[in-house]
Amino acid sequence: MTASAICAERLAARADGDDAPLGGDAIAARLAACARVLGEQPQLWRSVAFREPRPAWEAVLPGLGAALRALPLAQAEALHADARAAHAWLARWLPLEYLADVERVGAWPAVTLRAWPRGFDAAVPGRKWRQIEAFLGAVPATAGHGLDWCAGKGHLARAACWQWQASGCDALERDAALVAAGGVLARRAAVPVVLHAVDVLDEEALGWLRPGRHALALHACGMLHRRLLEAGAAARVAALSCAPCCYHLMPPDAALVLSRGGAQWAPPLAFADLRTAVQETVTAPGHARRQRQRVQQWQLGFDLLQRERRGVDEYLPLPPQPATALQRGFAAYCRDVAAAKALELPAGIDFARYERAGEERFRHVTALDLVRHRFRRVLELWLVLDRAQYLVEAGYRVGVGTFCARELSPRNLLIDARLA
């Protein structure tokens, strides 16, 4: 990035206000700024070390590649867990001083919630409950009838009804068992919440989006939150409060850009890049991280094996294996996935060698991905701002800010839109 562009981004970022959500013209300006950052060096965030033993950027930054490959696994993992430390480490090799300004988004002002009745949160997992509290503390209440989109058991709907003393809230959920369980919880809490067995991707869901409604969506994935924003804006609902998640969970042929501004300021984005925005595990329990590490080590070990056996130096997507596969050992794992891919493995393979190689390659992948992941927040912010700009273009007064700490949820960006 040129010095003049860096200066412009910093001035624009500071004009937005370091501690305030983005709104108005600042949404379009920051959308363009994120696109410029991502468009400068796409190889830094598009090269996936898991699939590419030598990412494309190593050809022009060999010193950075060598330094990362020398990192012990524990140090690389510690840098992944500490965004500031990772930034400082990478800044010795990359011009990252502008990134912090471009990706900075202020927090929504938190309001003091009413005291909950005793046992109100008894049926909600602790982390989920804290996310709901943070979400409601950041969303300004409206007098409109509530609509919980992709409601599960209606935990958010019940909490919103209680906090806002709302006249009522409908909750849409396609799983009939969750709808039944949520109905019991709503009656027990004595709140006017009604759950409905509705798939929000079906035409039937559109009838629930009406003027005067305040639609809520906490961590609605992929097409689920896109459906809400597009259909909600078309129906002119009074308010939309949405924390998007899992941008990649949509059909491969779906449009990647929603807004006209996004189309104008789009980075070189492909469907596979959407996963990068959500590849973060700060909330995963320790056993889940360890299991995931073992699976990835074995996948990488098998990847080396299949490249040699096929004589083709490219990544081969593998079918998912049950958790029990880890109990049978690496050799059995290799035979299972080879059979699934119709790849013949001869007798006498030194599986122990490939297993060790997979462990070593996992260390390299973990370190090399520090580069790609440093751009993860900018990519996610571009995706969220594209959705926010879509609502601006539809005539809504829109703000984008964080509603909770990253440690509580990495997906902590909240779009709040009110019909102007």
C-alpha positions as CSV (number, residue, x, y, z in Angstrom):
1,M,0.0,0.0,0.0
2,T,1.3,3.5,-0.9
3,A,2.1,6.0,1.9
4,S,-0.6,8.3,0.7
5,A,-3.2,5.5,0.8
6,I,-2.1,4.5,4.3
7,C,-2.4,8.1,5.4
8,A,-5.9,8.4,3.9
9,E,-7.0,5.2,5.6
10,R,-5.8,6.4,8.9
11,L,-7.5,9.8,8.6
12,A,-10.8,8.1,7.5
13,A,-10.5,5.6,10.4
14,R,-9.9,8.4,13.0
15,A,-12.8,10.4,11.5
16,D,-15.1,7.5,12.2
17,G,-14.2,7.7,15.9
18,D,-12.2,5.0,17.5
19,D,-14.8,4.1,20.1
20,A,-18.0,4.5,18.1
21,P,-19.8,2.1,15.8
22,L,-19.6,2.8,12.1
23,G,-22.6,4.5,10.5
24,G,-23.8,6.6,7.6
25,D,-21.2,7.4,5.0
26,A,-18.5,5.8,7.1
27,I,-19.8,2.4,6.2
28,A,-19.2,2.9,2.5
29,A,-15.8,4.5,3.2
30,R,-14.6,1.7,5.3
31,L,-16.0,-0.9,2.9
32,A,-13.8,0.7,0.2
33,A,-10.8,0.9,2.6
34,C,-11.1,-2.8,3.4
35,A,-11.3,-3.7,-0.3
36,R,-8.2,-1.7,-1.0
37,V,-6.3,-3.4,1.8
38,L,-7.4,-6.9,0.6
39,G,-6.7,-6.0,-3.0
40,E,-3.1,-4.9,-2.5
41,Q,-1.7,-8.3,-1.8
42,P,-4.3,-11.0,-2.1
43,Q,-1.7,-13.8,-2.0
44,L,-1.1,-13.1,1.6
45,W,-4.7,-14.0,2.6
46,R,-5.7,-16.3,-0.2
47,S,-2.8,-18.8,0.1
48,V,-3.9,-21.7,2.3
49,A,-0.9,-23.5,3.8
50,F,-3.0,-26.6,4.5
51,R,-3.5,-27.1,0.8
52,E,-0.3,-25.6,-0.5
53,P,3.0,-26.9,1.1
54,R,4.6,-23.7,-0.1
55,P,2.3,-20.7,-0.1
56,A,2.7,-18.4,-3.1
57,W,3.9,-15.4,-1.0
58,E,7.0,-17.4,0.1
59,A,8.5,-16.8,-3.3
60,V,8.7,-13.1,-2.7
61,L,9.1,-13.2,1.1
62,P,11.5,-16.1,1.7
63,G,12.8,-14.6,4.9
64,L,9.4,-14.5,6.5
65,G,8.7,-18.1,5.4
66,A,11.9,-19.3,6.9
67,A,11.3,-17.5,10.2
68,L,7.8,-18.9,10.5
69,R,8.9,-22.5,9.7
70,A,11.4,-22.2,12.5
71,L,8.8,-21.4,15.1
72,P,8.1,-24.1,17.7
73,L,4.4,-25.2,17.6
74,A,3.7,-23.9,21.0
75,Q,4.9,-20.4,20.0
76,A,2.9,-20.4,16.8
77,E,-0.2,-21.4,18.7
78,A,0.4,-18.7,21.3
79,L,0.6,-16.1,18.6
80,H,-2.7,-17.3,17.1
81,A,-4.2,-16.9,20.5
82,D,-2.8,-13.3,21.0
83,A,-3.8,-11.1,18.1
84,R,-1.6,-8.2,19.3
85,A,1.5,-10.3,19.7
86,A,0.9,-11.9,16.3
87,H,0.6,-8.4,14.8
88,A,3.9,-7.3,16.4
89,W,5.7,-10.4,15.3
90,L,4.5,-10.1,11.7
91,A,5.1,-6.4,11.6
92,R,8.9,-7.1,11.5
93,W,8.3,-8.5,8.0
94,L,5.2,-6.9,6.6
95,P,3.9,-3.3,6.4
96,L,0.9,-3.8,8.8
97,E,0.8,-0.4,10.4
98,Y,-2.3,0.5,8.5
99,L,-4.3,-2.6,9.3
100,A,-5.2,-1.7,12.9
101,D,-6.8,1.5,11.7
102,V,-8.7,0.0,8.9
103,E,-10.2,-2.9,10.9
104,R,-11.0,-0.8,14.0
105,V,-14.7,-0.7,14.9
106,G,-16.1,0.7,18.0
107,A,-18.4,-1.0,20.5
108,W,-22.1,-0.5,20.7
109,P,-22.9,1.4,24.0
110,A,-24.0,-1.2,26.5
111,V,-27.2,-0.5,28.4
112,T,-27.9,-1.9,31.9
113,L,-30.3,-4.8,31.7
114,R,-33.2,-5.4,34.0
115,A,-32.6,-8.0,36.7
116,W,-33.6,-11.5,35.4
117,P,-36.1,-13.6,37.3
118,R,-34.5,-16.3,39.3
119,G,-33.8,-19.3,37.1
120,F,-34.6,-17.5,33.8
121,D,-31.4,-18.7,32.2
122,A,-31.4,-22.2,33.6
123,A,-32.0,-23.9,30.3
124,V,-29.3,-21.9,28.4
125,P,-25.6,-22.9,28.2
126,G,-23.4,-20.3,30.0
127,R,-21.5,-18.9,27.1
128,K,-24.7,-18.7,25.0
129,W,-26.4,-16.8,27.8
130,R,-23.6,-14.3,28.1
131,Q,-23.7,-13.7,24.3
132,I,-27.5,-13.1,24.5
133,E,-27.0,-10.6,27.4
134,A,-24.3,-8.8,25.4
135,F,-26.4,-8.8,22.3
136,L,-29.5,-7.3,24.1
137,G,-27.3,-4.9,26.0
138,A,-26.1,-3.5,22.6
139,V,-29.4,-3.5,20.7
140,P,-31.7,-0.5,21.3
141,A,-35.2,-1.7,22.1
142,T,-38.1,-0.8,19.8
143,A,-41.9,-0.8,20.3
144,G,-42.2,-3.2,17.4
145,H,-43.3,-6.8,17.6
146,G,-40.3,-9.0,17.9
147,L,-39.2,-11.8,15.5
148,D,-36.5,-14.2,16.4
149,W,-35.0,-15.6,13.2
150,C,-33.5,-19.1,13.4
151,A,-34.6,-19.3,17.0
152,G,-33.6,-22.7,18.2
153,K,-35.5,-23.0,21.5
154,G,-36.2,-19.3,21.5
155,H,-33.7,-18.3,24.2
156,L,-33.1,-14.9,22.5
157,A,-36.8,-14.3,22.0
158,R,-37.6,-15.0,25.7
159,A,-34.8,-12.7,26.9
160,A,-35.8,-9.9,24.5
161,C,-39.4,-10.1,25.6
162,W,-38.5,-9.9,29.2
163,Q,-36.0,-7.1,28.9
164,W,-38.1,-4.9,26.6
165,Q,-41.4,-5.8,28.2
166,A,-42.6,-6.4,24.7
167,S,-46.2,-7.2,23.8
168,G,-45.1,-10.3,21.9
169,C,-42.4,-12.0,19.9
170,D,-42.6,-14.8,17.3
171,A,-39.8,-17.2,16.9
172,L,-39.1,-19.2,13.7
173,E,-37.3,-22.5,13.9
174,R,-37.5,-25.4,11.4
175,D,-36.8,-28.2,14.0
176,A,-40.1,-29.3,15.5
177,A,-38.5,-30.8,18.6
178,L,-36.8,-27.4,19.4
179,V,-40.1,-25.6,18.8
180,A,-41.8,-27.9,21.3
181,A,-39.1,-27.5,23.9
182,G,-39.0,-23.7,23.4
183,G,-42.8,-23.5,23.9
184,V,-42.4,-25.2,27.3
185,L,-39.7,-22.7,28.3
186,A,-41.7,-19.7,27.1
187,R,-44.7,-20.8,29.2
188,R,-42.5,-21.5,32.2
189,A,-41.0,-18.0,31.9
190,A,-44.5,-16.4,31.4
191,V,-43.4,-14.3,28.4
192,P,-45.5,-13.8,25.3
193,V,-43.2,-15.8,22.9
194,V,-44.8,-18.1,20.3
195,L,-42.5,-20.5,18.4
196,H,-43.4,-21.7,14.9
197,A,-42.1,-24.6,13.0
198,V,-40.9,-22.7,9.9
199,D,-37.8,-23.0,7.8
200,V,-36.6,-19.4,7.2
201,L,-35.4,-20.4,3.7
202,D,-39.0,-21.4,2.7
203,E,-41.5,-18.9,1.1
204,E,-43.6,-19.4,4.2
205,A,-41.1,-17.4,6.3
206,L,-41.6,-14.2,4.2
207,G,-45.1,-13.7,5.6
208,W,-43.6,-13.2,9.1
209,L,-41.5,-10.2,7.9
210,R,-43.9,-7.3,8.1
211,P,-43.8,-3.5,8.8
212,G,-43.6,-2.8,12.5
213,R,-41.5,-5.9,13.2
214,H,-38.1,-5.9,14.9
215,A,-36.2,-8.9,13.5
216,L,-33.4,-10.4,15.6
217,A,-30.7,-12.8,14.6
218,L,-27.8,-13.8,16.8
219,H,-25.2,-15.8,14.9
220,A,-27.4,-16.8,12.0
221,C,-25.2,-18.6,9.5
222,G,-24.6,-17.9,5.8
223,M,-27.8,-17.9,3.8
224,L,-29.9,-17.7,6.9
225,H,-28.8,-14.1,7.8
226,R,-28.7,-13.1,4.1
227,R,-32.3,-14.2,3.7
228,L,-33.2,-12.1,6.7
229,L,-31.5,-9.0,5.4
230,E,-32.8,-9.2,1.8
231,A,-36.3,-10.3,2.7
232,G,-36.6,-8.0,5.7
233,A,-35.5,-5.0,3.7
234,A,-38.0,-5.9,1.0
235,A,-40.8,-6.2,3.5
236,R,-39.8,-2.9,5.1
237,V,-39.6,-4.3,8.6
238,A,-39.1,-1.5,11.2
239,A,-35.7,-2.8,12.5
240,L,-33.1,-5.5,11.9
241,S,-30.5,-6.5,14.4
242,C,-28.2,-9.2,13.2
243,A,-24.8,-10.7,14.2
244,P,-23.8,-12.7,11.1
245,C,-21.8,-15.9,11.2
246,C,-20.4,-18.6,9.0
247,Y,-20.5,-16.7,5.7
248,H,-19.4,-19.8,3.7
249,L,-22.6,-21.8,4.6
250,M,-24.5,-21.0,1.4
251,P,-24.8,-22.5,-2.1
252,P,-21.6,-22.3,-4.1
253,D,-23.4,-20.5,-6.8
254,A,-24.7,-17.8,-4.5
255,A,-23.7,-14.2,-5.1
256,L,-20.7,-13.2,-2.9
257,V,-21.6,-9.5,-2.8
258,L,-25.0,-8.0,-1.7
259,S,-24.6,-4.2,-2.0
260,R,-24.0,-2.0,-5.0
261,G,-21.1,-0.4,-3.0
262,G,-19.7,-3.9,-2.4
263,A,-19.8,-4.6,-6.1
264,Q,-17.9,-1.4,-6.7
265,W,-15.3,-2.0,-4.0
266,A,-15.0,-5.8,-4.1
267,P,-11.7,-7.5,-3.3
268,P,-10.6,-10.5,-5.4
269,L,-13.0,-12.8,-3.5
270,A,-13.7,-16.4,-4.2
271,F,-16.2,-18.7,-2.5
272,A,-13.4,-20.6,-0.7
273,D,-12.1,-17.4,0.8
274,L,-15.3,-17.1,3.0
275,R,-14.0,-19.7,5.3
276,T,-11.0,-17.7,6.2
277,A,-13.2,-15.1,7.9
278,V,-14.4,-17.5,10.5
279,Q,-11.4,-19.8,11.1
280,E,-10.9,-18.9,14.7
281,T,-11.2,-21.2,17.7
282,V,-10.7,-19.0,20.8
283,T,-14.0,-20.3,22.2
284,A,-13.4,-24.0,21.6
285,P,-12.7,-26.2,24.6
286,G,-9.3,-27.7,25.0
287,H,-10.3,-31.3,24.2
288,A,-11.9,-30.1,20.9
289,R,-8.7,-28.3,19.9
290,R,-6.6,-31.3,20.7
291,Q,-8.8,-33.6,18.7
292,R,-8.9,-31.2,15.8
293,Q,-5.1,-31.0,15.9
294,R,-4.7,-34.7,15.7
295,V,-7.2,-34.9,12.8
296,Q,-5.3,-32.2,10.9
297,Q,-1.9,-33.9,11.5
298,W,-3.3,-37.1,10.0
299,Q,-4.8,-35.3,7.1
300,L,-1.5,-33.7,6.3
301,G,0.3,-36.9,6.7
302,F,-2.0,-38.6,4.3
303,D,-1.8,-35.7,2.0
304,L,1.9,-36.3,1.6
305,L,1.3,-40.0,1.0
306,Q,-1.4,-39.4,-1.6
307,R,0.7,-36.9,-3.6
308,E,3.5,-39.5,-3.8
309,R,1.1,-42.4,-4.7
310,R,-0.9,-40.5,-7.3
311,G,2.1,-38.7,-8.7
312,V,0.1,-35.5,-8.7
313,D,1.4,-32.7,-6.5
314,E,-2.0,-31.2,-5.5
315,Y,-4.4,-31.3,-2.6
316,L,-7.0,-34.1,-2.6
317,P,-10.2,-33.2,-0.6
318,L,-10.9,-36.0,1.9
319,P,-14.2,-37.3,3.2
320,P,-15.0,-36.6,6.8
321,Q,-14.2,-39.5,9.2
322,P,-16.1,-40.3,12.5
323,A,-14.4,-39.4,15.8
324,T,-13.9,-43.1,16.4
325,A,-11.3,-43.1,13.5
326,L,-8.8,-41.5,15.9
327,Q,-9.0,-44.6,18.1
328,R,-7.8,-47.0,15.4
329,G,-4.5,-45.4,14.6
330,F,-3.0,-43.5,11.7
331,A,-2.5,-46.5,9.4
332,A,-6.2,-47.5,9.7
333,Y,-7.1,-43.9,9.0
334,C,-5.0,-43.8,5.9
335,R,-6.5,-47.0,4.6
336,D,-10.1,-45.8,5.2
337,V,-9.7,-42.5,3.4
338,A,-7.7,-44.1,0.6
339,A,-10.5,-46.6,0.0
340,A,-13.1,-43.8,0.0
341,K,-11.0,-42.0,-2.7
342,A,-10.4,-45.3,-4.7
343,L,-6.7,-45.0,-4.1
344,E,-4.8,-48.2,-3.8
345,L,-2.2,-48.4,-1.0
346,P,0.4,-51.2,-1.4
347,A,1.7,-53.3,1.5
348,G,4.9,-52.2,3.3
349,I,4.1,-48.5,3.6
350,D,6.0,-46.8,6.4
351,F,3.0,-45.2,8.0
352,A,5.0,-44.0,11.0
353,R,7.2,-41.9,8.7
354,Y,4.1,-40.2,7.1
355,E,2.6,-39.7,10.6
356,R,5.8,-37.9,11.7
357,A,5.8,-35.9,8.5
358,G,2.2,-34.9,9.1
359,E,3.1,-33.6,12.6
360,E,6.0,-31.6,11.3
361,R,3.9,-30.2,8.5
362,F,1.2,-29.3,10.9
363,R,3.7,-27.1,12.8
364,H,4.6,-25.4,9.5
365,V,1.0,-24.9,8.6
366,T,0.1,-23.4,12.0
367,A,3.0,-20.9,11.7
368,L,2.4,-20.0,8.1
369,D,-1.3,-19.4,8.6
370,L,-0.4,-16.5,10.9
371,V,0.0,-14.5,7.7
372,R,-3.4,-15.4,6.3
373,H,-5.2,-15.1,9.6
374,R,-3.8,-11.6,10.2
375,F,-6.1,-10.5,7.4
376,R,-9.1,-12.5,8.7
377,R,-10.7,-9.5,10.6
378,V,-10.4,-7.2,7.6
379,L,-12.1,-9.9,5.4
380,E,-14.9,-10.4,7.9
381,L,-15.4,-6.7,8.3
382,W,-15.7,-6.3,4.5
383,L,-18.4,-9.0,4.4
384,V,-20.3,-7.4,7.3
385,L,-20.0,-3.9,5.8
386,D,-21.2,-5.2,2.5
387,R,-24.4,-6.4,4.2
388,A,-24.7,-3.2,6.1
389,Q,-24.3,-1.1,3.0
390,Y,-27.0,-3.2,1.4
391,L,-29.4,-2.0,4.1
392,V,-28.2,1.6,3.7
393,E,-29.0,1.4,0.0
394,A,-32.4,0.0,1.0
395,G,-33.2,3.2,3.0
396,Y,-32.3,2.1,6.5
397,R,-30.3,4.0,9.1
398,V,-27.5,1.5,9.9
399,G,-24.7,1.1,12.4
400,V,-22.0,-1.6,12.7
401,G,-20.2,-2.2,16.0
402,T,-19.0,-4.9,18.3
403,F,-21.4,-6.2,21.0
404,C,-19.1,-8.4,23.0
405,A,-15.4,-9.2,23.5
406,R,-13.6,-11.5,21.1
407,E,-13.0,-14.0,23.9
408,L,-16.8,-14.4,24.3
409,S,-17.4,-14.8,20.6
410,P,-15.1,-14.0,17.7
411,R,-18.2,-13.3,15.6
412,N,-18.9,-10.1,17.6
413,L,-19.9,-7.7,14.9
414,L,-23.5,-6.5,15.1
415,I,-25.5,-4.8,12.3
416,D,-28.4,-2.7,13.6
417,A,-30.7,-1.1,11.0
418,R,-33.7,1.1,11.6
419,L,-36.1,2.1,8.9
420,A,-35.3,5.8,8.2
